[in-house]
C-alpha cells in the first residue's frame, strides 16, 4: 500500500483493507493505521476526502481510527 495515494483506485484498495480487517474482527492499529494516516496527510485533498466518504458509506465505525485533515 503506498504512503501516498495517486488515484481513486489506491484509495479504494485502502478502504477494502480497512473493511477486511474489521470483517476479521480485528482493530485498526499499528502499521495499517499509521500507513493510512500518512496517505491521508500526504495525498491530494480530494483523494483523502474520497477515503472518508467511502469509509462513511461502507464502514462508518472505522472513522474513529483516522484524523481528517483540515482542507
N, C-alpha and C positions, 0 to 999 in steps of 0.2 A: 504494500500500500504506500503510495507516495506521501511525502511530508507536505506536498503542495498539490492541490488539485488543479488539473489542466483543463478539464471539461466536465460536463454533467455525468458522463459515464463513470469517471473517477468517484464522483460524489455518490452516485447510485450504488457503486460497489461498497463504499464505506457504510452506507445505510444498511445494505444487506449483511455486512459483517456485524453490525450492531444487532440487527434482528436475529441473526443466527446465534449470537452469543446469548441473548435473552431467551431464545427458544430452548437453549440447553440449560436454562435455569441458573446461569452464571451472571455475576455482576460485571459491569464495565469498569475496569480499573487497569492499573499498570500500563504496559506498553501500548495497548489499544487506546485507552483513554488519552494518554499523552500524545500519541501519534495523530489521533483525530483532532485533538485540540490545536496542535501545531498546524495541521492542514487548515482548520477553521481560521486561525490567525494569519496565516501566510498566503492564503489563496485570494483570488478576486472576490470582492464582496458579494457579487451575485451568486457565486458558487457556494459560499458559506450560507447565504440566505436559502438557497435550494436545499442544502443539507438540513437546516432547521425546519423548513416547510415539509420535507419528506418525512423527517422523524415525527413531526407533529401529526402527520397524516397516518403513518403506519405504526409508530411506537411512541406515543406521547410520554410514556413513563420513562423513556431514555433521555428526555430533555434535561433532567436534573443532573446528568453527568457532565454537561458541557456548558461553557460560558459563551454567550453570544456577544460578539464584539459590537462596539458602537459603530454604526455605519453613517 
